[in-house]
C-alpha cells in the first residue's frame, strides 16, 4: 500500500511542479509565455477534432518524446475530457507501434500510475 501512496504523491507532485514552473516562466517571460499559451489554447479548442481526441494525440506524442511531465499533464487532460481506460491504452499501443519499447515503457509504467491516481475520475 505504501508504494501506491508514493506513486500517487509523485504524480500529484510532478503535476504541481510542472504548473508551478509554467507559472514562474510566465512571470519571467510574460509576452513569450502569453503568446505560447494563446497558441496552445487555440490548438486544443474543439474543432473538427474533439478536445478528447486532441488530448489522446498529445498523450501519444508525449509518450513518443518520453516527456514525463507532458505524459502526466495529458493523462490528466484525457481523463478530464472523458477518455476511458481502454481509449488511453489503445493510444499507448499505437504510440508503441511507432516508438517501440522506449515509448511503450512509459505507457506500461507512468500511464498505469496515472490511471491508478485518477481512477475515480475515469469514465
PALOVEX-427131 format. One record per residue (C-alpha): residue in one letter; chain; z, x, y. Coordinates in steps of 0.25 Angstrom, whole numbers, plus 5000, padded with zeros to 4 digits. Layout:
% residues N
(rec "A", "A", (Z, X, Y))
...
END
This chain:
% residues 123
(rec "X", "A", (5000, 5000, 5000))
(rec "X", "A", (5003, 5011, 5010))
(rec "X", "A", (4989, 5017, 5008))
(rec "X", "A", (4983, 5004, 5012))
(rec "X", "A", (4992, 5003, 5024))
(rec "X", "A", (4988, 5017, 5028))
(rec "X", "A", (4973, 5014, 5027))
(rec "X", "A", (4975, 5001, 5035))
(rec "X", "A", (4983, 5008, 5046))
(rec "X", "A", (4972, 5019, 5046))
(rec "X", "A", (4961, 5009, 5048))
(rec "X", "A", (4968, 5002, 5059))
(rec "X", "A", (4972, 5015, 5066))
(rec "X", "A", (4957, 5020, 5065))
(rec "X", "A", (4952, 5007, 5072))
(rec "X", "A", (4963, 5008, 5082))
(rec "X", "A", (4960, 5023, 5084))
(rec "X", "A", (4945, 5020, 5086))
(rec "X", "A", (4947, 5009, 5096))
(rec "X", "A", (4957, 5018, 5104))
(rec "X", "A", (4947, 5029, 5104))
(rec "X", "A", (4936, 5020, 5109))
(rec "X", "A", (4945, 5015, 5120))
(rec "X", "A", (4948, 5029, 5124))
(rec "X", "A", (4934, 5033, 5125))
(rec "X", "A", (4931, 5020, 5133))
(rec "X", "A", (4941, 5024, 5143))
(rec "X", "A", (4936, 5039, 5144))
(rec "X", "A", (4921, 5035, 5144))
(rec "X", "A", (4920, 5020, 5149))
(rec "X", "A", (4906, 5020, 5153))
(rec "X", "A", (4901, 5026, 5140))
(rec "X", "A", (4910, 5019, 5131))
(rec "X", "A", (4907, 5006, 5138))
(rec "X", "A", (4892, 5007, 5136))
(rec "X", "A", (4894, 5011, 5121))
(rec "X", "A", (4904, 4999, 5119))
(rec "X", "A", (4894, 4990, 5126))
(rec "X", "A", (4882, 4995, 5117))
(rec "X", "A", (4891, 4993, 5104))
(rec "X", "A", (4895, 4979, 5108))
(rec "X", "A", (4881, 4975, 5110))
(rec "X", "A", (4877, 4981, 5097))
(rec "X", "A", (4888, 4973, 5090))
(rec "X", "A", (4885, 4960, 5096))
(rec "X", "A", (4880, 4948, 5088))
(rec "X", "A", (4865, 4949, 5087))
(rec "X", "A", (4854, 4948, 5076))
(rec "X", "A", (4865, 4955, 5068))
(rec "X", "A", (4879, 4949, 5068))
(rec "X", "A", (4891, 4957, 5072))
(rec "X", "A", (4895, 4957, 5058))
(rec "X", "A", (4882, 4963, 5053))
(rec "X", "A", (4883, 4974, 5064))
(rec "X", "A", (4897, 4977, 5060))
(rec "X", "A", (4892, 4979, 5046))
(rec "X", "A", (4881, 4988, 5051))
(rec "X", "A", (4891, 4996, 5059))
(rec "X", "A", (4900, 4998, 5047))
(rec "X", "A", (4889, 5003, 5039))
(rec "X", "A", (4885, 5013, 5050))
(rec "X", "A", (4900, 5017, 5051))
(rec "X", "A", (4901, 5020, 5036))
(rec "X", "A", (4888, 5028, 5036))
(rec "X", "A", (4893, 5036, 5048))
(rec "X", "A", (4907, 5037, 5041))
(rec "X", "A", (4913, 5034, 5054))
(rec "X", "A", (4927, 5029, 5050))
(rec "X", "A", (4931, 5023, 5064))
(rec "X", "A", (4918, 5015, 5064))
(rec "X", "A", (4920, 5010, 5050))
(rec "X", "A", (4933, 5005, 5053))
(rec "X", "A", (4928, 4999, 5066))
(rec "X", "A", (4916, 4992, 5060))
(rec "X", "A", (4924, 4988, 5048))
(rec "X", "A", (4933, 4980, 5057))
(rec "X", "A", (4920, 4975, 5064))
(rec "X", "A", (4915, 4970, 5051))
(rec "X", "A", (4928, 4963, 5048))
(rec "X", "A", (4929, 4957, 5062))
(rec "X", "A", (4914, 4952, 5060))
(rec "X", "A", (4918, 4945, 5047))
(rec "X", "A", (4912, 4954, 5037))
(rec "X", "A", (4916, 4952, 5022))
(rec "X", "A", (4921, 4964, 5014))
(rec "X", "A", (4908, 4962, 5006))
(rec "X", "A", (4899, 4964, 5018))
(rec "X", "A", (4907, 4976, 5022))
(rec "X", "A", (4906, 4982, 5008))
(rec "X", "A", (4891, 4979, 5008))
(rec "X", "A", (4889, 4986, 5021))
(rec "X", "A", (4897, 4998, 5015))
(rec "X", "A", (4887, 4998, 5003))
(rec "X", "A", (4875, 4998, 5012))
(rec "X", "A", (4881, 5009, 5020))
(rec "X", "A", (4884, 5017, 5007))
(rec "X", "A", (4869, 5016, 5003))
(rec "X", "A", (4865, 5023, 5016))
(rec "X", "A", (4877, 5032, 5018))
(rec "X", "A", (4880, 5036, 5004))
(rec "X", "A", (4894, 5040, 4999))
(rec "X", "A", (4899, 5044, 5013))
(rec "X", "A", (4897, 5030, 5019))
(rec "X", "A", (4902, 5023, 5006))
(rec "X", "A", (4914, 5032, 5006))
(rec "X", "A", (4918, 5025, 5020))
(rec "X", "A", (4915, 5012, 5014))
(rec "X", "A", (4924, 5013, 5002))
(rec "X", "A", (4936, 5019, 5010))
(rec "X", "A", (4936, 5015, 5024))
(rec "X", "A", (4929, 5002, 5023))
(rec "X", "A", (4939, 4998, 5012))
(rec "X", "A", (4951, 5002, 5020))
(rec "X", "A", (4945, 4993, 5032))
(rec "X", "A", (4943, 4982, 5022))
(rec "X", "A", (4957, 4983, 5018))
(rec "X", "A", (4962, 4984, 5032))
(rec "X", "A", (4954, 4972, 5037))
(rec "X", "A", (4956, 4964, 5024))
(rec "X", "A", (4962, 4951, 5031))
(rec "X", "A", (4950, 4951, 5041))
(rec "X", "A", (4939, 4951, 5031))
(rec "X", "A", (4930, 4939, 5029))
END
